[in-house]
Amino acid sequence: MNTTRDRRRAFTLSPDAAPYGADGLTHDDFERLERLRRVARLMDTRWRIPILRVPVGLDGIASVVPVVGDTVTAVVSVWILREAVRFGLPRPLILRMVTNVGADWLFGSIPVVGTVFDVLFKANKINLNLLHAHLEERLGGRPPDP
């Protein structure tokens, strides 16, 4: 089973390591994946809460302002989703990713409890992992070991 770290390493390899063509990734695709990874990390896991060592990002911090903070971060999540869709994802996977963003916005908008939910539920990270898993499968299985 691939871990998040394995997927991140696989998609930060040089574009020369991936097949090109109809189902392969181009240099621009690798750049887009890296940009998505950086933004998802900023939104979900950029810092750690001292003592608890729980990762938190802008999504968890912005949720301190119910509804407004979650709406602003949902816009960023929709941008991540839109960029992921450009990889030609199947509709069921897109629906699952939209559900993650919707749940993050809906439950995160609840005062106090929503902040805890946003700190624990990492919709962008989950969606990025779904994108990576889809690309691994489409490209022929497991990513190469370094």
C-alpha positions as CSV (number, residue, x, y, z in Angstrom):
1,M,0.0,0.0,0.0
2,N,1.4,3.4,-0.9
3,T,1.7,6.1,1.7
4,T,1.2,9.8,1.2
5,R,5.0,10.2,1.3
6,D,5.4,7.6,-1.5
7,R,2.9,9.4,-3.7
8,R,4.5,12.8,-3.0
9,R,7.9,11.4,-3.9
10,A,6.6,9.7,-7.0
11,F,5.1,12.9,-8.4
12,T,8.1,15.1,-7.6
13,L,10.4,13.0,-9.7
14,S,11.8,14.5,-12.9
15,P,9.3,14.6,-15.8
16,D,11.9,12.4,-17.7
17,A,11.0,9.6,-15.3
18,A,7.4,9.4,-16.5
19,P,6.1,8.1,-19.8
20,Y,4.8,10.7,-22.3
21,G,1.9,10.3,-24.7
22,A,-1.8,10.0,-24.5
23,D,-1.8,8.6,-20.9
24,G,1.5,10.0,-19.7
25,L,2.3,13.2,-17.9
26,T,4.0,16.2,-19.5
27,H,6.4,18.6,-17.9
28,D,3.5,21.1,-17.4
29,D,1.5,18.3,-15.6
30,F,4.4,17.8,-13.2
31,E,4.6,21.5,-12.5
32,R,0.8,21.6,-11.9
33,L,1.0,18.6,-9.5
34,E,3.8,20.3,-7.6
35,R,1.8,23.5,-7.4
36,L,-1.3,21.6,-6.1
37,R,0.8,19.8,-3.5
38,R,2.2,23.1,-2.2
39,V,-1.2,24.7,-2.0
40,A,-2.8,21.7,-0.4
41,R,0.0,21.5,2.2
42,L,-0.5,25.3,3.0
43,M,-4.2,24.8,3.4
44,D,-4.1,21.6,5.5
45,T,-0.8,20.8,7.1
46,R,1.7,23.7,6.9
47,W,2.3,24.1,10.7
48,R,2.0,21.9,13.8
49,I,0.1,22.8,17.0
50,P,2.8,22.8,19.7
51,I,2.7,20.0,22.3
52,L,-0.2,18.2,20.4
53,R,1.9,18.0,17.2
54,V,-1.3,18.1,15.2
55,P,-0.8,19.5,11.7
56,V,-2.8,22.6,10.8
57,G,-3.0,24.9,7.8
58,L,-4.8,28.0,6.7
59,D,-8.1,26.0,6.5
60,G,-8.0,25.3,10.2
61,I,-6.9,28.8,11.1
62,A,-9.5,30.5,8.9
63,S,-12.3,28.4,10.4
64,V,-12.0,30.4,13.6
65,V,-14.3,32.9,11.7
66,P,-17.3,30.6,11.0
67,V,-18.8,30.6,7.5
68,V,-16.7,33.5,6.1
69,G,-13.3,31.8,6.8
70,D,-14.6,28.4,5.6
71,T,-16.1,30.0,2.5
72,V,-12.8,31.7,1.6
73,T,-10.8,28.5,2.0
74,A,-13.5,26.6,0.1
75,V,-12.8,28.8,-2.9
76,V,-9.2,27.7,-2.7
77,S,-10.3,24.1,-2.4
78,V,-12.5,24.5,-5.5
79,W,-9.5,25.9,-7.4
80,I,-7.5,22.8,-6.4
81,L,-10.4,20.6,-7.5
82,R,-10.7,22.4,-10.8
83,E,-7.0,21.9,-11.5
84,A,-7.3,18.2,-10.6
85,V,-10.2,17.8,-13.0
86,R,-7.9,19.0,-15.8
87,F,-6.1,15.6,-15.5
88,G,-9.2,13.9,-16.9
89,L,-10.6,12.3,-13.8
90,P,-13.7,10.1,-14.0
91,R,-17.0,11.5,-12.8
92,P,-17.3,9.3,-9.7
93,L,-13.9,10.5,-8.5
94,I,-14.8,14.1,-9.2
95,L,-18.0,13.6,-7.2
96,R,-16.1,12.2,-4.3
97,M,-13.7,15.1,-4.3
98,V,-16.6,17.6,-4.5
99,T,-18.2,15.8,-1.5
100,N,-15.0,16.2,0.5
101,V,-14.9,20.0,-0.2
102,G,-18.6,20.3,0.5
103,A,-18.3,18.4,3.8
104,D,-15.2,20.5,4.8
105,W,-17.2,23.7,4.1
106,L,-20.5,22.5,5.7
107,F,-19.2,21.0,8.9
108,G,-16.3,23.5,9.2
109,S,-18.8,26.4,9.2
110,I,-20.3,25.2,12.6
111,P,-18.9,27.5,15.3
112,V,-16.3,26.0,17.6
113,V,-16.9,22.3,16.6
114,G,-16.2,23.3,13.0
115,T,-12.8,24.6,13.9
116,V,-11.9,21.2,15.4
117,F,-13.4,19.5,12.4
118,D,-11.3,21.6,10.0
119,V,-8.1,20.9,12.0
120,L,-8.8,17.1,11.8
121,F,-10.4,16.7,8.4
122,K,-7.9,17.5,5.6
123,A,-10.1,17.7,2.4
124,N,-7.4,19.1,0.2
125,K,-4.9,16.5,1.3
126,I,-7.5,13.7,0.8
127,N,-8.3,15.0,-2.7
128,L,-4.7,15.3,-3.7
129,N,-4.1,11.7,-2.5
130,L,-7.2,10.6,-4.6
131,L,-5.7,12.4,-7.7
132,H,-2.3,10.7,-7.1
133,A,-3.9,7.3,-6.8
134,H,-5.8,7.8,-10.0
135,L,-2.7,8.9,-11.9
136,E,-0.7,6.0,-10.5
137,E,-3.4,3.6,-11.7
138,R,-3.7,5.3,-15.1
139,L,0.1,5.3,-15.6
140,G,0.3,1.6,-15.1
141,G,0.5,0.9,-11.4
142,R,3.0,1.6,-8.7
143,P,5.4,4.5,-9.0
144,P,9.1,3.7,-9.4
145,D,11.3,3.5,-6.3
146,P,14.1,6.0,-6.1
